[in-house]
Every structure is written in structure tokens, then in C-alpha cells.
Amino acid sequence: MILEANTLARSISRKVGLTPTLNRIRMLWHQADYEDKFAAALLRSVRPNDCVWDIGANVGFYTEQLSQLARFVVAFEPIAENSSRSSVAT
């Protein structure tokens, strides 16, 4: 039941365009979260000549950051609703 509520909340957030803003707000006080540690480790591991695949790219949060570090970034998002809201050029 909680999973369904979370999924519904995320869907509504995407539909009204709040996801990027909510992600930025979340980053203000959740610096010790798993996702924050994962992101830091991921970005540290990318080298200038790498080709990085972002599978499940969602709206391009990591894709945008990876594109500043890697030579190539291939982003794939199977949910059309998410990819249409991407902030990254296709």
C-alpha cells in the first residue's frame, strides 16, 4: 500500500512538473542518503573518454551531470512520459 502511494505521488509530481524542484529541495537536507552517496561515487568514477549508459534515465538528472564528465552518454528511458519531460537534449 505504501509503495502504491509513493508511486502515485511520483506520478502526480511528474505530471505537474514538480519533480526537478522536489529533487533540489530533497538534496538540501538528505546529504547522507544512499542515493547521494551513490551519485558522488558514480560521478567520481567517470573519466573523460568514457561512454556511460544511463539505463532508466527518467528526466535526465544523472544524464545531465554525466554529460559534463564523459565523452559519450547514452540515455534510455522506457517510460515516454518521463523522457518527454527530460531537461537533456535528445
C-alpha positions in Angstrom: 0.0 0.0 0.0 2.8 2.4 0.8 4.6 1.5 -2.4 1.4 2.3 -4.4 1.1 5.7 -2.6 4.7 6.6 -3.4 4.2 5.6 -7.0 1.1 7.7 -7.3 2.8 10.7 -5.6 5.8 10.4 -8.0 3.4 10.2 -11.0 1.5 13.3 -9.9 4.7 15.1 -9.3 6.0 14.3 -12.8 2.7 15.3 -14.4 2.6 18.7 -12.8 6.3 19.3 -13.4 7.4 19.4 -9.7 10.0 16.6 -9.8 13.1 18.7 -10.5 12.2 21.2 -7.8 11.4 18.5 -5.3 14.7 16.8 -6.0 16.6 20.0 -5.4 14.7 20.6 -2.1 15.3 17.0 -1.0 19.1 17.5 -1.6 19.1 20.3 1.0 18.7 18.0 4.0 19.3 14.5 2.8 23.1 14.6 2.1 23.8 11.3 3.9 21.2 9.3 1.9 22.2 6.3 -0.1 21.3 8.0 -3.3 23.6 10.9 -2.5 26.5 8.6 -1.7 25.8 6.6 -4.9 25.7 9.8 -7.0 29.0 11.0 -5.6 30.7 7.6 -6.2 29.3 7.4 -9.7 30.4 10.8 -10.7 33.9 10.3 -9.3 34.3 7.1 -11.3 33.6 8.7 -14.7 36.7 9.5 -16.9 36.8 12.0 -19.8 37.0 9.3 -22.5 34.2 7.0 -21.0 31.0 6.1 -22.7 28.4 5.9 -20.0 24.9 4.2 -20.4 22.2 5.7 -18.2 19.5 3.0 -18.3 16.2 4.2 -16.8 17.3 7.8 -17.3 14.0 9.2 -16.1 14.1 13.0 -16.7 17.9 13.2 -17.1 19.1 14.1 -13.6 22.2 11.9 -13.9 22.5 12.2 -17.7 23.0 15.9 -17.5 25.7 15.6 -14.9 27.4 12.6 -16.7 27.4 14.6 -19.9 29.8 17.1 -18.3 32.3 14.4 -17.4 32.2 11.6 -20.1 32.9 11.7 -23.8 29.6 10.0 -24.6 26.4 9.4 -22.6 23.7 7.1 -23.9 20.4 7.6 -22.0 17.5 5.3 -22.3 14.1 5.9 -20.6 11.4 3.4 -21.4 8.5 5.5 -20.0 7.6 8.0 -22.6 6.1 10.4 -20.0 9.5 10.7 -18.3 11.5 11.1 -21.5 9.2 13.8 -22.8 10.0 15.9 -19.6 13.7 15.5 -20.0 15.9 18.5 -19.5 18.6 16.9 -21.7 18.6 17.4 -25.5 18.0 14.2 -27.5 
